[in-house]
Amino acid sequence: MAPMDGSETIAGQTSIREVIAQMCRHRPVFHSEADLQHSFARVLWELAPEMHSRLEVPQRLSDRTEYLDLLCIGPEARTVIEFKYFTRGWTGTAGTPAEGYALKAHAATDLARLHFVRDIARLERFCRRSDQNGLAFMLTNEASLWNPPNPDRRRTRDHAFRIHQGRELAGTLLWADGSHESNTCTLRGTYTLAWEPYSVLDGLGGEFRYLAVFVSPAPIGE
């Protein structure tokens, strides 16, 4: 596969749309976040065998070590990826070969938003190399994550961290209007969020969508 231009590719080799198109044919749903990570890495190898994938890679910062979910190394570029798999309850049979699934309900949607935004902020810290971009990826069947909140609804503590369709994330985001300083996130870039369809399965909670946010390398000197 020939290298691709642009920062919104994985290690300069393939697009997220190509990965999703390949992955959802056999795996419309996953047992866990680790299952998703493994399947994603396998599809990358199928699409671009010259790309190397590494799971749970330490990133040594000035005062501590953090671990990223997946590092993708291409001939001329690298991508660091953070995954989130947030589910509501769903039980059924799907995939090739067919498997039974019993997804647990993760009720704390506010924390799902917080952790996804934190992933973007972490990736901005990791993307200090000119040849390395980042990707924050979420897959979910929880529609309240992609649907805009009701305008009449009372303001919630995660108001600034909403990640619904069309939302723009930028600048300093305050949790509960700043009353929990440890949850404050400051973003270098500006990100307009676009949810895409992943799969539709039978039953309540059978619709899955994904959100992919690419983080560009930091400008030289930052």
Backbone as CSV, one residue per row, in Angstrom:
resi,resn,N_x,N_y,N_z,CA_x,CA_y,CA_z,C_x,C_y,C_z
1,MET,0.840,-1.192,0.000,0.000,0.000,0.000,0.876,1.243,0.000
2,ALA,0.588,2.189,-0.880,1.381,3.406,-0.960,1.061,4.331,0.205
3,PRO,2.076,5.078,0.687,1.818,6.031,1.765,0.771,7.053,1.362
4,MET,0.011,7.542,2.328,-1.045,8.508,2.077,-0.620,9.863,2.614
5,ASP,-1.118,10.917,1.965,-0.831,12.265,2.420,-1.807,12.673,3.515
6,GLY,-1.410,13.688,4.314,-2.321,14.256,5.300,-2.095,13.706,6.688
7,SER,-2.529,14.489,7.674,-2.336,14.092,9.068,-3.433,13.159,9.559
8,GLU,-4.553,13.062,8.847,-5.661,12.221,9.315,-5.570,10.820,8.716
9,THR,-4.396,10.221,8.851,-4.181,8.836,8.468,-3.488,8.133,9.622
10,ILE,-3.503,6.824,9.587,-2.846,6.034,10.620,-1.468,5.641,10.110
11,ALA,-0.442,6.216,10.726,0.960,5.990,10.367,1.226,6.240,8.890
12,GLY,0.464,7.157,8.288,0.652,7.504,6.890,0.280,6.412,5.921
13,GLN,-0.412,5.365,6.389,-0.654,4.195,5.556,-2.111,3.956,5.191
14,THR,-3.030,4.237,6.101,-4.430,3.908,5.855,-5.334,4.897,6.584
15,SER,-6.571,4.998,6.131,-7.532,5.913,6.747,-8.387,5.171,7.763
16,ILE,-8.986,5.919,8.658,-9.871,5.312,9.647,-11.084,4.683,8.966
17,ARG,-11.539,5.270,7.878,-12.694,4.700,7.174,-12.376,3.323,6.602
18,GLU,-11.153,3.147,6.103,-10.762,1.837,5.585,-10.719,0.805,6.714
19,VAL,-10.206,1.209,7.845,-10.139,0.303,8.987,-11.541,-0.101,9.434
20,ILE,-12.424,0.879,9.563,-13.793,0.594,10.012,-14.518,-0.303,9.014
21,ALA,-14.378,-0.019,7.723,-15.061,-0.817,6.705,-14.639,-2.278,6.775
22,GLN,-13.371,-2.513,7.038,-12.861,-3.884,7.140,-13.289,-4.536,8.452
23,MET,-13.207,-3.797,9.527,-13.446,-4.371,10.847,-14.910,-4.727,11.065
24,CYS,-15.819,-3.842,10.663,-17.232,-4.071,10.992,-17.854,-5.213,10.194
25,ARG,-17.200,-5.648,9.124,-17.738,-6.772,8.353,-17.774,-8.048,9.183
26,HIS,-16.774,-8.255,10.010,-16.704,-9.475,10.807,-16.982,-9.236,12.295
27,ARG,-16.719,-8.012,12.766,-16.866,-7.706,14.184,-17.768,-6.485,14.366
28,PRO,-19.086,-6.665,14.286,-19.997,-5.534,14.484,-20.126,-5.110,15.943
29,VAL,-19.583,-5.903,16.850,-19.656,-5.621,18.289,-18.459,-6.314,18.939
30,PHE,-18.096,-5.865,20.145,-16.917,-6.408,20.824,-17.266,-6.758,22.267
31,HIS,-16.524,-7.703,22.809,-16.761,-8.118,24.182,-16.258,-7.083,25.185
32,SER,-15.178,-6.397,24.831,-14.522,-5.495,25.769,-13.666,-4.499,25.005
33,GLU,-13.123,-3.526,25.734,-12.220,-2.560,25.110,-10.945,-3.245,24.616
34,ALA,-10.441,-4.202,25.378,-9.248,-4.936,24.954,-9.520,-5.725,23.673
35,ASP,-10.719,-6.290,23.561,-11.128,-7.008,22.348,-11.138,-6.057,21.150
36,LEU,-11.663,-4.846,21.348,-11.667,-3.829,20.295,-10.241,-3.469,19.886
37,GLN,-9.366,-3.236,20.850,-7.989,-2.861,20.546,-7.288,-3.936,19.717
38,HIS,-7.450,-5.185,20.126,-6.805,-6.287,19.417,-7.330,-6.394,17.987
39,SER,-8.647,-6.278,17.818,-9.233,-6.387,16.482,-8.788,-5.242,15.581
40,PHE,-8.711,-4.043,16.147,-8.261,-2.869,15.397,-6.824,-3.089,14.910
41,ALA,-5.946,-3.549,15.801,-4.552,-3.784,15.429,-4.442,-4.866,14.360
42,ARG,-5.274,-5.899,14.450,-5.239,-6.976,13.455,-5.631,-6.452,12.081
43,VAL,-6.665,-5.611,12.019,-7.101,-5.047,10.734,-6.013,-4.143,10.151
44,LEU,-5.331,-3.385,10.992,-4.228,-2.555,10.497,-3.178,-3.413,9.806
45,TRP,-2.843,-4.540,10.402,-1.860,-5.441,9.791,-2.367,-5.988,8.462
46,GLU,-3.662,-6.300,8.384,-4.221,-6.817,7.140,-4.181,-5.762,6.031
47,LEU,-4.451,-4.513,6.372,-4.477,-3.452,5.378,-3.084,-2.970,5.005
48,ALA,-2.174,-2.966,5.961,-0.825,-2.440,5.722,0.177,-3.311,6.474
49,PRO,0.581,-4.439,5.888,1.477,-5.368,6.594,2.817,-4.750,6.998
50,GLU,3.221,-3.668,6.326,4.492,-3.029,6.675,4.377,-2.145,7.912
51,MET,3.158,-1.945,8.419,2.950,-1.169,9.629,3.081,-2.081,10.846
52,HIS,3.805,-1.626,11.861,3.979,-2.385,13.088,3.089,-1.793,14.182
53,SER,2.445,-2.643,14.962,1.547,-2.205,16.032,2.056,-2.709,17.372
54,ARG,2.005,-1.814,18.380,2.443,-2.157,19.727,1.373,-1.722,20.724
55,LEU,0.945,-2.636,21.588,-0.074,-2.349,22.594,0.562,-1.943,23.923
56,GLU,-0.122,-1.030,24.663,0.284,-0.619,26.006,1.749,-0.166,26.038
57,VAL,2.040,0.874,25.284,3.407,1.370,25.143,3.654,2.509,26.137
58,PRO,4.735,2.442,26.944,5.017,3.527,27.887,5.479,4.792,27.164
59,GLN,4.988,5.933,27.622,5.420,7.238,27.133,6.040,7.973,28.321
60,ARG,7.319,8.198,28.281,8.036,8.798,29.412,8.020,10.316,29.276
61,LEU,7.304,10.951,30.207,7.236,12.396,30.263,8.272,12.892,31.267
62,SER,8.320,14.178,31.491,9.371,14.744,32.334,9.323,14.234,33.768
63,ASP,8.116,14.009,34.299,8.008,13.639,35.706,7.289,12.319,35.964
64,ARG,6.892,11.612,34.904,6.148,10.372,35.107,6.104,9.581,33.805
65,THR,5.568,8.377,33.900,5.370,7.527,32.723,3.886,7.254,32.556
66,GLU,3.372,7.450,31.351,1.993,7.122,31.015,1.995,6.065,29.918
67,TYR,0.922,5.316,29.855,0.822,4.246,28.867,-0.264,4.574,27.852
68,LEU,0.063,4.408,26.574,-0.939,4.605,25.530,-1.413,3.241,25.044
69,ASP,-2.615,3.225,24.500,-3.226,1.955,24.124,-2.526,1.284,22.943
70,LEU,-2.227,2.068,21.896,-1.671,1.463,20.685,-0.732,2.441,19.990
71,LEU,0.443,1.958,19.626,1.393,2.722,18.823,1.516,2.044,17.471
72,CYS,1.298,2.800,16.406,1.399,2.291,15.046,2.619,2.921,14.373
73,ILE,3.507,2.094,13.853,4.763,2.566,13.283,4.805,2.199,11.808
74,GLY,4.752,3.221,10.940,4.870,3.020,9.514,6.266,3.341,9.030
75,PRO,6.541,3.164,7.741,7.873,3.446,7.210,8.309,4.894,7.400
76,GLU,7.345,5.838,7.372,7.719,7.250,7.444,6.917,8.043,8.477
77,ALA,5.953,7.429,9.146,5.122,8.157,10.107,4.626,7.201,11.184
78,ARG,4.196,7.790,12.297,3.695,7.027,13.440,2.376,7.637,13.910
79,THR,1.540,6.795,14.519,0.283,7.263,15.115,0.120,6.623,16.487
80,VAL,-0.237,7.447,17.489,-0.562,6.935,18.815,-2.086,6.977,18.964
81,ILE,-2.673,5.911,19.482,-4.129,5.766,19.524,-4.589,5.457,20.941
82,GLU,-5.639,6.144,21.366,-6.322,5.853,22.626,-7.744,5.403,22.307
83,PHE,-8.214,4.333,22.953,-9.522,3.744,22.691,-10.456,3.939,23.886
84,LYS,-11.734,4.105,23.557,-12.796,4.054,24.556,-13.942,3.229,23.975
85,TYR,-14.396,2.241,24.756,-15.528,1.402,24.360,-16.549,1.486,25.474
86,PHE,-17.550,2.326,25.280,-18.548,2.599,26.312,-19.866,1.981,25.860
87,THR,-20.455,1.126,26.682,-21.635,0.387,26.246,-22.819,0.548,27.194
88,ARG,-23.997,0.426,26.615,-25.204,0.174,27.384,-25.492,-1.308,27.258
89,GLY,-26.374,-1.829,28.070,-26.646,-3.261,28.051,-27.184,-3.719,26.697
90,TRP,-26.640,-4.813,26.196,-27.136,-5.420,24.954,-26.744,-6.889,24.964
91,THR,-27.689,-7.751,24.579,-27.446,-9.182,24.502,-27.900,-9.690,23.145
92,GLY,-27.054,-10.478,22.499,-27.431,-11.017,21.200,-26.293,-11.814,20.588
93,THR,-26.534,-12.249,19.364,-25.553,-13.020,18.599,-25.190,-12.234,17.355
94,ALA,-23.896,-12.137,17.056,-23.467,-11.331,15.914,-22.064,-11.745,15.491
95,GLY,-21.661,-11.276,14.301,-20.290,-11.450,13.849,-20.055,-12.682,13.010
96,THR,-18.825,-12.761,12.485,-18.391,-13.904,11.688,-17.055,-14.390,12.226
97,PRO,-17.026,-15.582,12.829,-18.146,-16.492,13.093,-19.102,-15.911,14.140
98,ALA,-20.321,-16.405,14.139,-21.332,-15.885,15.057,-20.947,-16.194,16.504
99,GLU,-21.088,-15.180,17.350,-20.771,-15.321,18.776,-21.883,-14.695,19.598
100,GLY,-22.045,-15.176,20.811,-22.974,-14.574,21.737,-22.293,-13.459,22.520
101,TYR,-23.017,-12.372,22.720,-22.490,-11.216,23.443,-23.464,-10.818,24.546
102,ALA,-22.916,-10.377,25.668,-23.720,-9.843,26.769,-22.991,-8.608,27.296
103,LEU,-23.301,-7.465,26.720,-22.609,-6.231,27.085,-23.161,-5.663,28.376
104,LYS,-22.260,-5.196,29.222,-22.654,-4.557,30.462,-23.054,-3.102,30.215
105,ALA,-23.884,-2.575,31.081,-24.278,-1.171,31.001,-23.306,-0.329,31.819
106,HIS,-22.649,0.611,31.154,-21.779,1.575,31.828,-22.587,2.854,32.017
107,ALA,-23.031,3.094,33.216,-24.037,4.131,33.445,-23.474,5.546,33.471
108,ALA,-22.213,5.734,33.770,-21.650,7.070,34.002,-21.232,7.730,32.689
109,THR,-22.206,8.235,31.954,-21.893,8.882,30.677,-21.072,10.160,30.876
110,ASP,-21.250,10.833,32.021,-20.462,12.041,32.260,-18.978,11.707,32.343
111,LEU,-18.637,10.599,32.981,-17.236,10.201,33.070,-16.704,9.708,31.732
112,ALA,-17.584,9.118,30.911,-17.157,8.714,29.568,-16.716,9.927,28.763
113,ARG,-17.464,11.022,28.896,-17.094,12.255,28.190,-15.772,12.811,28.729
114,LEU,-15.663,12.868,30.046,-14.451,13.380,30.670,-13.228,12.599,30.206
115,HIS,-13.308,11.282,30.228,-12.158,10.454,29.886,-11.814,10.551,28.400
116,PHE,-12.804,10.737,27.542,-12.512,10.891,26.117,-11.783,12.207,25.863
117,VAL,-12.243,13.283,26.482,-11.567,14.572,26.317,-10.161,14.502,26.900
118,ARG,-10.013,13.816,28.016,-8.677,13.630,28.585,-7.764,12.878,27.621
119,ASP,-8.322,11.918,26.889,-7.523,11.203,25.892,-6.970,12.164,24.843
120,ILE,-7.813,13.099,24.384,-7.349,14.072,23.397,-6.210,14.903,23.978
121,ALA,-6.375,15.357,25.215,-5.328,16.154,25.863,-4.040,15.347,26.016
122,ARG,-4.152,14.075,26.378,-2.966,13.221,26.508,-2.271,13.061,25.164
123,LEU,-3.046,12.855,24.111,-2.457,12.680,22.785,-1.730,13.944,22.333
124,GLU,-2.259,15.107,22.712,-1.552,16.343,22.381,-0.171,16.359,23.044
125,ARG,-0.068,15.826,24.255,1.236,15.762,24.923,2.168,14.768,24.236
126,PHE,1.587,13.675,23.729,2.406,12.642,23.104,2.865,13.025,21.693
127,CYS,2.131,13.904,21.030,2.422,14.225,19.622,3.413,15.377,19.520
128,ARG,4.596,15.171,20.096,5.652,16.178,20.056,6.652,15.914,18.933
129,ARG,6.510,14.799,18.256,7.362,14.492,17.108,6.684,14.979,15.837
130,SER,7.468,15.470,14.898,6.892,15.978,13.648,6.299,14.864,12.798
131,ASP,6.712,13.606,13.056,6.224,12.482,12.257,5.185,11.654,12.999
132,GLN,4.640,12.192,14.105,3.710,11.402,14.919,2.418,12.159,15.195
133,ASN,1.289,11.618,14.737,-0.012,12.188,15.060,-0.735,11.273,16.045
134,GLY,-1.935,11.684,16.450,-2.691,10.906,17.421,-4.118,10.675,16.964
135,LEU,-4.747,9.684,17.552,-6.147,9.372,17.256,-6.848,8.969,18.547
136,ALA,-7.876,9.733,18.925,-8.768,9.356,20.024,-9.994,8.696,19.400
137,PHE,-10.269,7.457,19.788,-11.323,6.667,19.139,-12.295,6.149,20.186
138,MET,-13.585,6.414,19.963,-14.634,5.879,20.832,-15.653,5.119,19.997
139,LEU,-16.035,3.937,20.489,-17.124,3.161,19.906,-18.166,2.949,20.995
140,THR,-19.438,3.173,20.658,-20.472,3.077,21.687,-21.831,2.763,21.076
141,ASN,-22.711,2.193,21.899,-24.123,2.057,21.545,-24.987,2.908,22.470
142,GLU,-24.364,3.860,23.174,-25.065,4.767,24.077,-25.393,6.053,23.318
143,ALA,-26.653,6.177,22.867,-27.049,7.285,21.995,-26.921,8.651,22.656
144,SER,-26.983,8.711,23.989,-26.892,10.001,24.661,-25.510,10.632,24.493
145,LEU,-24.521,9.858,24.081,-23.195,10.421,23.844,-23.141,11.182,22.526
146,TRP,-23.855,10.693,21.511,-23.807,11.393,20.220,-24.972,12.361,20.008
147,ASN,-26.057,12.215,20.769,-27.190,13.135,20.629,-26.974,14.411,21.439
148,PRO,-27.311,15.579,20.892,-27.195,16.827,21.666,-28.135,16.789,22.868
149,PRO,-27.762,17.436,23.958,-28.636,17.455,25.136,-29.869,18.306,24.884
150,ASN,-30.942,18.003,25.588,-32.157,18.820,25.507,-31.844,20.233,26.014
151,PRO,-32.140,21.265,25.214,-31.801,22.634,25.637,-32.501,23.066,26.920
152,ASP,-33.583,22.385,27.265,-34.308,22.723,28.491,-33.783,21.983,29.720
153,ARG,-32.834,21.093,29.500,-32.316,20.294,30.602,-31.410,21.145,31.493
154,ARG,-31.445,20.848,32.776,-30.579,21.538,33.728,-29.112,21.325,33.375
155,ARG,-28.318,22.372,33.515,-26.890,22.303,33.219,-26.222,21.273,34.129
156,THR,-25.462,20.371,33.549,-24.814,19.302,34.300,-23.333,19.612,34.510
157,ARG,-22.692,18.837,35.397,-21.286,19.105,35.706,-20.368,18.850,34.514
158,ASP,-20.812,18.014,33.565,-19.972,17.724,32.403,-20.366,18.549,31.181
159,HIS,-21.049,19.667,31.401,-21.556,20.487,30.296,-20.447,20.850,29.307
160,ALA,-19.288,21.259,29.790,-18.197,21.680,28.906,-17.538,20.511,28.190
161,PHE,-17.826,19.285,28.648,-17.187,18.095,28.094,-18.111,17.310,27.157
162,ARG,-19.222,17.904,26.772,-20.148,17.231,25.863,-19.449,16.897,24.546
163,ILE,-19.730,15.700,24.014,-19.056,15.247,22.798,-20.067,14.843,21.722
164,HIS,-21.251,15.459,21.738,-22.290,15.095,20.791,-21.945,15.568,19.373
165,GLN,-22.731,15.120,18.426,-22.541,15.435,17.012,-22.473,16.946,16.791
166,GLY,-21.406,17.392,16.094,-21.260,18.796,15.753,-20.623,19.656,16.814
167,ARG,-20.379,19.110,18.004,-19.764,19.888,19.090,-18.330,20.258,18.741
168,GLU,-17.896,21.441,19.116,-16.504,21.862,18.942,-15.819,21.913,20.301
169,LEU,-14.723,21.213,20.420,-13.921,21.212,21.637,-12.697,22.082,21.421
170,ALA,-12.441,22.997,22.354,-11.275,23.878,22.235,-11.046,24.580,23.560
171,GLY,-9.797,24.990,23.780,-9.474,25.827,24.931,-9.532,25.079,26.249
172,THR,-9.824,25.812,27.320,-9.876,25.253,28.669,-11.305,24.859,29.016
173,LEU,-11.480,23.593,29.376,-12.794,23.040,29.690,-12.879,22.793,31.188
174,LEU,-13.886,23.359,31.820,-14.045,23.283,33.274,-15.113,22.266,33.653
175,TRP,-14.784,21.389,34.575,-15.742,20.417,35.107,-16.532,21.081,36.237
176,ALA,-17.854,21.016,36.165,-18.724,21.625,37.178,-18.370,23.097,37.377
177,ASP,-18.194,23.789,36.242,-17.880,25.233,36.256,-16.623,25.546,37.056
178,GLY,-15.688,24.599,37.109,-14.407,24.844,37.748,-14.312,24.441,39.193
179,SER,-15.371,23.852,39.753,-15.350,23.484,41.172,-14.520,22.231,41.442
180,HIS,-14.159,21.494,40.358,-13.274,20.338,40.494,-12.059,20.588,39.598
181,GLU,-11.088,21.310,40.149,-9.951,21.759,39.343,-9.160,20.605,38.742
182,SER,-9.114,19.472,39.417,-8.338,18.335,38.919,-8.885,17.789,37.607
183,ASN,-10.146,18.069,37.287,-10.754,17.595,36.042,-10.660,18.610,34.908
184,THR,-10.079,19.763,35.148,-9.928,20.761,34.095,-9.036,20.217,32.983
185,CYS,-9.454,20.411,31.731,-8.663,20.010,30.569,-8.425,21.229,29.681
186,THR,-7.208,21.402,29.246,-6.874,22.469,28.310,-6.353,21.846,27.023
187,LEU,-6.990,22.179,25.914,-6.652,21.609,24.612,-5.883,22.615,23.769
188,ARG,-4.851,22.145,23.099,-4.067,22.984,22.197,-4.821,23.239,20.891
189,GLY,-5.481,22.214,20.383,-6.155,22.305,19.097,-7.640,22.562,19.234
190,THR,-8.298,22.654,18.090,-9.751,22.801,18.008,-10.293,21.596,17.252
191,TYR,-11.319,20.952,17.815,-11.810,19.688,17.267,-13.321,19.735,17.095
192,THR,-13.779,19.608,15.855,-15.205,19.524,15.562,-15.578,18.049,15.475
193,LEU,-16.550,17.622,16.259,-16.843,16.204,16.431,-17.882,15.715,15.440
194,ALA,-17.553,14.600,14.788,-18.457,14.009,13.792,-18.577,12.512,14.059
195,TRP,-19.745,12.091,14.498,-20.012,10.678,14.744,-20.369,9.982,13.436
196,GLU,-19.915,8.740,13.288,-20.169,7.962,12.076,-20.815,6.630,12.446
197,PRO,-21.635,6.059,11.550,-22.250,4.762,11.837,-21.221,3.644,11.846
198,TYR,-21.401,2.689,12.749,-20.539,1.513,12.770,-21.324,0.247,12.436
199,SER,-22.368,-0.054,13.218,-23.180,-1.242,12.940,-24.560,-1.057,13.543
200,VAL,-25.524,-1.814,13.030,-26.876,-1.834,13.580,-27.271,-3.288,13.795
201,LEU,-27.509,-3.655,15.045,-27.876,-5.014,15.409,-29.296,-5.023,15.955
202,ASP,-29.848,-6.216,16.100,-31.218,-6.338,16.581,-31.332,-5.937,18.053
203,GLY,-32.480,-5.390,18.391,-32.775,-5.131,19.790,-32.427,-3.732,20.247
204,LEU,-32.935,-3.397,21.420,-32.676,-2.104,22.027,-31.188,-1.977,22.346
205,GLY,-30.601,-0.869,21.932,-29.168,-0.671,22.138,-28.318,-1.327,21.073
206,GLY,-28.924,-1.693,19.951,-28.183,-2.389,18.898,-27.510,-1.486,17.879
207,GLU,-27.680,-0.169,18.014,-27.013,0.747,17.082,-25.685,1.206,17.683
208,PHE,-24.611,1.043,16.921,-23.282,1.452,17.343,-22.761,2.542,16.410
209,ARG,-22.147,3.559,17.001,-21.490,4.615,16.239,-20.084,4.831,16.802
210,TYR,-19.236,5.438,15.977,-17.877,5.710,16.438,-17.533,7.177,16.243
211,LEU,-16.618,7.636,17.067,-16.103,9.001,17.012,-14.590,8.911,16.908
212,ALA,-14.023,9.518,15.871,-12.581,9.497,15.644,-12.080,10.934,15.590
213,VAL,-11.179,11.274,16.490,-10.608,12.614,16.567,-9.102,12.518,16.357
214,PHE,-8.619,13.102,15.273,-7.183,13.090,14.996,-6.522,14.298,15.629
215,VAL,-5.345,14.074,16.184,-4.537,15.120,16.801,-3.284,15.302,15.965
216,SER,-3.054,16.504,15.484,-1.905,16.784,14.636,-0.631,16.928,15.472
217,PRO,0.535,16.686,14.859,1.789,16.927,15.587,1.882,18.383,16.022
218,ALA,2.505,18.612,17.177,2.670,19.982,17.676,3.579,20.766,16.745
219,PRO,3.273,22.034,16.490,4.168,22.870,15.673,5.565,22.918,16.276
220,ILE,6.546,23.041,15.427,7.931,23.109,15.884,8.092,24.284,16.847
221,GLY,8.728,24.028,17.977,8.964,25.080,18.963,8.009,25.037,20.132
222,GLU,6.896,24.281,20.012,5.943,24.187,21.136,6.388,23.114,22.123
